[in-house]
Amino acid sequence: MAAIINTELTNRAMDKARKKIVPFIILMYILAFLDRANIGFAKQAFQVDTGISDAAFALGAGIFFLGYAVFEVPSNIIMHHVGARAWLARIMITWGLISAGFAWVTTETQFLSLRVLLGIAEAGFMPGIVYYLTYWFTERSRSSVMGLFWLGPPLAFIFGSPLSGLLLDMHGVLGFNGWQWMFLVEGLLAAVVGVWAYWYLVDKPKDAKWLSEDEKNSLQAELEAENAGKSQAQIGALKVLGNPKVWYLAAICFMIQVSNYGLNFYLPTHVAGLLGKKVGLMVGLVSAIPWICALAATVLLPRYSDKTGKRGTLAAAIIGAAGVGFIVSATGNPILGILALCVVACGNLACQPVFWTLPSRFLSGVAAASGIAFINSIGNLGGFLAPNLRVWAEQTFHSSSAGLYAIAVSGFLAAALLLFSIPLGIGSNSKAAADASK
């Protein structure tokens, strides 16, 4: 006998999942983002102590995404088969230990090798979480939940920026440099939470002891009804990679990530330049301000997206604003510069949870696991391009502003692609989603 959809029971199940699962995956993403981007804080002292050049540092910042991109799809397919609990725990433990290993880097070769290994270790984490959430939340509430998950990056900078600054100020304690303390402490934190994840997470609603049978059945029935109407629901893991819609979304994701990492890797040094100070606790505290603004935007704008059903147009407006913010942040006025960086942080972060509702509107099952991972893998190559593009522009035009202008273009291109996705039927607004949320 087929289960009956009861909206009240489904909403109750999703509310429980939101309270039980979402805070933990936010914690996981905080540590993931901190270990990925903390080299921005270590940059000055790290280069002085190791002799690593600006070009090698930029290459290392970006090369992370090469290994990450190659292993994204295999990682998500494996997770589809072995379950999120075991696979996400494996990802966190390995990346945490590798991140801690940066404390002993002394050469460019070691630095570049560990950045590649870090990318391989973390591959599949973010798309794995995006795919994992499709097991627990229906399309009508997914943007809001994605928005909560994307609190990880701003929270990583709000709490991680002062933490990283404080650890950098521990220079000389027990014979370690400050940057060594930063890598060691933040990496081991991720590994510990990875062990915890294995015991805490639940693979699917049917395994959740904290849901009643009626709640499980109603939620599963609504999710199955949604998936039955998706055109690519039954396509295999590899065949879906030839879908033009998947490639189009990958191109959008690429441009978003160029904008995203154009800020993340250089925010501390940018703030230090605006303030005329070296990177430390003070710069760490000020660097947290844009992420506090992003925190509010990442909660409110995806919620607005669910309420109105707006997807493509809203995401385009948000990421376009980030492009404008990059241009304005080239000013020498510290107050105006910080305000512009707040706009950039809001645009880069709040755009992403809205964007990531688009693939699951036509993909499900193993096709969703593969397609989401592929979109993210291509997108994250933007993380490889961003630091190298910025250095190239600055050196070519002999201006630090040129790097900011080059990154700003990626935000404008992402906005244009999102707007064009609407007539293509990829990023169209959803009236049904808006009605269901009322």
N, C-alpha and C positions, 0 to 999 in steps of 0.2 A: 504493500500500500504506500503510495507516494506521500511524503510529508507535506503538510499544509503550511503555507506562508502566513505567519502572523506578525504583522509589522511591530506590534508592541513587544512580542517576545524577541524578535530580531534586534530591535533597538536596545532591549535590555541586555542581550548577549554582547552586543558591540560596546555598550557602556562598560560592562565588566572587563572586556578585553582591553579597552582603552585605559582603564585604571590599573590593570594587572600587567600588561605587556608593554605598553607604550613608554612609561617612565624608564623601564629597564633598557629598551633599545635606544632611548635618548642618551642614557649614560654610556652605552656602547659607542654611539656615534660621536659623543664628546671626546672620548679617548681616541677613537680612530682619527678624528680630525686633528686633534692635538698632536698626535704622533706623526701625522702626515705633514703638517704645516709648521711645526715648531722650529724647523731649521731657519725660518725667517727671523726668529728671535736670536738664534745662535750665530747668525751670519757674521757679524763684525768680529766678535771674540774668537769664533771658530776659525775664521780665515786667518786671523793674526797668529793663532797658536799652531795651525797646521800648514800654513803657507798655500792654501788652496786659492787659486785665482778666481776672479769674478766670472770668467767664462766657464770654468769647471764647476763653480757653484751653480750657475744658471743651468748648465747641462745636468747636474745632479738633481736639482730641483725638479726638472722636467722629466728626466729619464725614468723616474719612479713610474710614470704612466705607461711606459712601453711594456714592461712586464705585466703591469696591471691590465692593460688592454688585451694582451695576448691570452691571458688566463681567465678573463671575465666569463666568457660563455661556458667553457668547460666547468668552471667552478659552480655556476648556477645550475647546470644540468646535473652535476653530482649532488648538489643540495636537494634538487627535486627528488632524487632517488633515495638519499640517505637521511633526509630530514634536516630541518633548520637548526634544531638544538645542537646536534653533534657538529655540524659543519660550521656554523657561526662561532661556536666555541673554539674549534680548530683554528679558524682565521684569526681570532683575537689573540690566542696564546702565541702563535708563531710570529705575528707582526709585533707583539709586545716585546718578545725576546730579541728580535732583530733590531727594533728601535733602541732598546737598551744597549745593544752592541755598538752604536755610534759613539758611545762614551770612550771607546778605545781606538777611534779612527786617527791615523797620523799621516795618511797619504791620499792623494787624489784617487788612486786606483781603489783603495779600500772604501772611500766615500762613495764613488760611483757604483761599486759592486753591491754595497749594502743598500743603496737606493733602489737598485733593480730588484734585489731580493725582497725589500720591503713592499714593493709594488706587487710582486708575485704572491707574497704572503697575504696581502690585504685584498687581492682580486676576488671579486664576487661579494664583498661585504655589503656595499650600498645597494646594488641591484638585488642581492639576496634578501635584504630587508624589504625593498619595494615589492618583490614577489611574495614574500612571507605575509605582508599585510593584505594581499588579495585573498588569503585564506580566511581572514578574520573580519574584513570590512567590505560592505557593498559599495558600488560606484557612487551612490548618492551621498556618502559620507567620507569618501576616500581622500578628497583634497584636504579636508580639515585634519584628518589623521596624519597625512603626509606632512602637513604644516607643523604638527607637533613633533614629528620625527626630525624635521629640518631645524628644530630648535637646537640640535646638537652643535652645529658649527658656531652660531652666535654664543651659546653657552660656553663652548670650548674657549672662545676668545675672551668672554666676560670673566670667567674664573681662571682660564688657562693663561691669559696674558699676564695678570699679576703673579700667578704661580711661576710661570716661566721666568718673569723678571726677577722674582725673589730667588729662584734657584740660580740664576745667572749671577746674582749678587753674593752667592755663597763661594765665590772664588777663593781657593786656598784651603777651604775646610777639609780636613783629613787628607790634604795633599791633592785634592781634585780641583780642576778648573770648574767655573760656574756652568759652562755648557755641558761638561761631563755629568754634573749632578742633574741637569735638566733632562738629558736623554735617558739616564739611568732610572730616575724616579718615575718619569712619565711612561716609559716603556714597561717597567715592571707593574705599574698600576693596570695597564691594559691586559697583561698576562693573567693577573689575579682575577680581574673581572671576567676574563674568558673562561677560567675554571668555574666560576660562579654561574656563568651562562649555561653551562652544560646541565646543571642541576635545577636551574630556575625556569628556562624556557619550555614551552609546550609546542609540539610540532603543528597540530591542527585542532580545531574546536572539538572534534570527537574524543580527543585525549584529555581535554580540560576537566579536571575534577570540580572546578569552581563554576561550571555551567550545568544547569539542569538539562535533562534529556529533551524537554520541550524546546528550550532555548537553542540547544545544539541542532535539533532537527529543523527548526524554523530558519535559523541562520543559513544552514547548509542548503535548504530548499531554495532560498532567495538567491544565493550565490550560484547554484546550478541553473536556475532560471535565467540569470544574467548571462552566464557562459554559453548557454544553448543558443543565444541570439547573436553570438560573435562569429563573424565570417571566417576567422582564422583559428577557431577553437580547436579543430582537429588536425591542423597542420603540424608536421614533425619538427623536431628541434632544429634541424639544419635547413630544411626547406623554407622555413619562415624567414631565414636570413636573406632570401632573394626578394622579399616583399618590398615594393617601392616605398610604401608608407613607413616601413621600418627604417629604410635608408634616409628618408626625408627627416624623420625625427632624430636620427643620429646626427645629421648635419646641424639641426637646431641645437642639439645638446652640445655639440662641439663648440659652437660659437658662444653658448652660455658659459661653458667651462673656461674658455679663453678669458672672458671677462671676469669670471669668478676667481681664477688663480692669478690673474693679473693684479688682483688686490691682495689675496691671502699671503702670497710669498713676500710681499714688499710692504705690507701695512706698517709693521713696526719701524722699518727704516724710513718710510715716508713720513710717519708721525714724528720721528726723531728729527728729520730735516725741517719740518714745519716748526718744531719747538726749539730747534738749535741745541738739542741735548743728545747724549749717547743712549743706546738702548739699555734700559734697566727698569727698575720698579716704576719710576715716574712715567716713562714712555709706555710701559705695560698697562698702567692704569688708564692713561689717555686713549690707548689703542682699544680699550674695552668699550669706549663710548659708542663708536659706530655699530658695534655688535649688540649693545643694549637697544638701540633703535631698530636693528634688524630683528631682534627678538619679538618686539611688538608687531612689526610688519609681517613676520612669518606666521604669527597666530591669526591676525586679523584678515589679511588679504586672502589666504586660502579658504577661510571661513566664509568670506564674502563670495568667493568663487562657488562654493557649494550652495549658498543661499540663492544666488542669481543664476547659476548654471553657466556663467561666463568662464571660458577656458582660454582659448587662443588670443582673444582681444586683450584680456586682462594680463596674461603673461607677457604679451608684446609691449604693453604700456609699462609694465614693471621693469623689464630688462632694458627697454629704451631709456628709461630714467637713469639707470646705472651708467649708460654711455655718456649722458649729459654730465653726471656727477664726476666721472673721470676727467673730463675736460676742465670743469671748474676747479677740481682739486689741484690743478697745476699752479694755482695762485701761490704767491708768497705770503699771503695773509693767513696766519695760523687758525683764526676762528672760522673764516670762510672755508679754508681747506678742510678742517675737521667736519664742518657741516656737509660739505660735498662728499666726503668719505662716508658719512652716515647715509646719504642717498645711495651711494654705490653699494654699500653693504646691504641695505634694504632691498635694492633691486636684484642684486645677485642671488640673495638667499630666498626671498619671498617668491621669486619667479619659479623656482625649481619644484616645490610641491605641487603647484598648479600644472606645470609641464608634465610631471610624472603621472598625472591621471590619464594622459592621452594614450599611451601604449595599451593599457589594460581595458580601453574602450573597444578594442577590436582583437585582443589577444587573450588567451587563457591557457591553463594547463602547461605542458612542457613548452608549447609555443611561446607562452608568456615568459617562462623562465629563460629561454634562449633569446627571445627578442629584446626583452628588457636589458639583459646582460650585454647584448651586442650594441644596443643604443648607448649604453653607459660606457662601454669600452671605447667606441669611436669618439664619444663625447669627451672622455678623459684624456684623449690625445691632445685636446685643447690645453690640458695642464702641462703637457710637454712643450707645446708651442708658446704658451704665455710668457714664461720667463725669458726664453730665448728671443722672442719677438721684441720684448721690451728692451733687452740689452742691445739687440741689433739696431732698433730705432734710435736709441740714445747715442750709440757710437756712430751711426751713419749721419745723423743730423746734428751731432755734438750738442744735444740738449736733453735734459732729463724730462722735459715736458713732452718730447716726441714719443717717448715710451708710453706715456699716459694716453696720448692721442691715438696711438696705434691700438691700444687695448680698447679704447672707447669705440672704435669702428666695429669690433666684434659684437658689442651690445646692440648697435644699430642694425647689423646684419641679422642677428638673432631675432630682433623685433620684426624685421621685414619678412623673414621666413615664417614666423608665427602668424602674421597677418595673411600671408599667401596660403597658409595651411587651411584657412577657413573655407575658401571656395573648393579646395581639394577634398574636403570632408574629413580632415584629420583633426583640426583644432576647432571645429565648429562648437558653438555654444549649445548647451544642453538644457532645453526647456523642461524636460522630464525631471532632471536632477533638481532644478529650481522648485518645481511643483512639489516634489517628494519631500523637500526640506521644510515646506511650509506647515 
